[in-house]
Amino acid sequence: MSSASRLLRVLVAAGMLCACAHATVAHGDTAAGAAATQSGNKQTGAEIFAVNCATCHGANGDGGSIGVSLRGENERMSFGGTVSWIEDPQPPMPQLYPQFLTRAQVRDLAAYVDSL
């Protein structure tokens, strides 16, 4: 299998599994309604991360198969910016809000990512 075919397969798989932020791409710091102004539960966010994001970004957010490290994300982007990115990501990150993640889950996930 060519490396391009392998990469395409990984990206398709990631689209089904990965739901967290790739913050090295500027997405802005725009508010995402109430979700951007309220904090989430980082323990719940860790569980959401393990199920949806770890495949791409690594179990501890250190970077993984195709996702970048999310360590120190809170230094690059505010909580509201992280929420906004999760709600409206840029490819190859899949958009799982609102079909697969609720607004509360997005806030919880953002709280966890901010804690890395």
C-alpha positions in Angstrom: 0.0 0.0 0.0 1.4 3.4 -0.9 2.1 6.0 1.8 -0.7 8.2 0.3 -3.2 5.4 0.5 -2.2 4.6 4.0 -2.5 8.3 5.0 -5.9 8.5 3.5 -7.0 5.4 5.4 -5.7 6.9 8.7 -7.4 10.2 8.0 -10.7 8.5 7.3 -10.4 6.4 10.5 -9.4 9.5 12.4 -12.5 11.2 11.2 -14.6 8.6 12.9 -12.6 8.5 16.2 -11.0 11.9 16.9 -12.9 14.8 18.2 -10.5 17.1 19.9 -8.7 20.3 19.1 -5.7 20.9 16.8 -4.8 24.3 18.0 -1.6 24.9 16.2 -3.8 26.3 13.4 -5.2 29.7 14.2 -8.9 29.4 14.6 -9.6 32.6 16.4 -10.8 33.3 19.9 -14.4 34.0 19.0 -17.0 33.2 21.6 -19.2 30.2 21.0 -22.3 31.3 22.9 -22.7 30.1 26.4 -20.2 27.3 25.8 -17.4 29.8 25.6 -18.2 31.5 28.9 -18.7 28.5 31.2 -16.1 26.1 32.3 -16.4 22.4 32.0 -15.6 19.3 34.1 -12.0 18.2 33.3 -12.5 14.7 34.8 -15.5 14.1 32.5 -13.5 15.7 29.7 -10.7 13.2 30.3 -13.1 10.4 29.7 -14.4 12.0 26.5 -10.8 12.6 25.4 -9.9 8.9 26.0 -12.8 7.7 23.8 -12.7 10.3 21.1 -9.3 12.0 20.9 -6.6 9.7 22.2 -6.4 7.8 18.9 -5.1 10.8 17.1 -3.5 12.9 19.9 -2.2 10.2 22.2 -3.4 8.9 25.5 -2.0 11.9 27.4 -2.4 14.5 24.6 1.3 14.3 23.8 0.7 13.8 20.1 -0.2 10.6 18.3 -0.7 8.9 15.0 -1.8 12.1 13.1 -2.8 14.6 15.9 -0.5 17.2 17.3 0.4 17.5 20.9 -2.2 19.4 22.9 0.2 20.1 25.8 0.2 23.8 26.8 -2.8 24.5 24.7 -4.1 27.0 27.3 -1.1 29.1 26.5 -2.0 29.3 22.8 -5.8 29.6 23.0 -8.3 30.7 25.6 -11.0 28.4 26.9 -13.5 30.0 24.5 -11.2 29.5 21.6 -10.8 25.8 22.4 -14.5 25.4 22.6 -14.9 27.2 19.3 -12.3 24.9 17.7 -14.0 21.7 18.9 -17.3 23.0 17.7 -16.1 24.0 14.3 -12.7 22.4 13.6 -10.7 22.5 10.4 -9.9 19.3 8.5 -8.6 16.7 9.0 -10.2 17.0 12.4 -13.7 15.8 12.3 -16.7 17.9 13.4 -18.5 15.8 16.0 -20.5 18.7 17.6 -23.5 18.7 17.7 -24.2 15.3 16.2 -22.0 13.2 18.5 -21.0 15.6 21.3 -23.3 17.8 23.3 -22.5 21.4 24.2 -21.7 20.3 27.8 -19.4 17.6 26.5 -17.6 20.1 24.4 -17.0 22.3 27.5 -15.8 19.3 29.5 -13.4 18.3 26.7 -12.1 21.9 26.4 -11.6 22.0 30.2 -9.5 18.8 30.0 -7.5 20.0 27.0 -6.8 23.3 28.9 -5.5 21.2 31.8 -2.8 19.4 29.8 
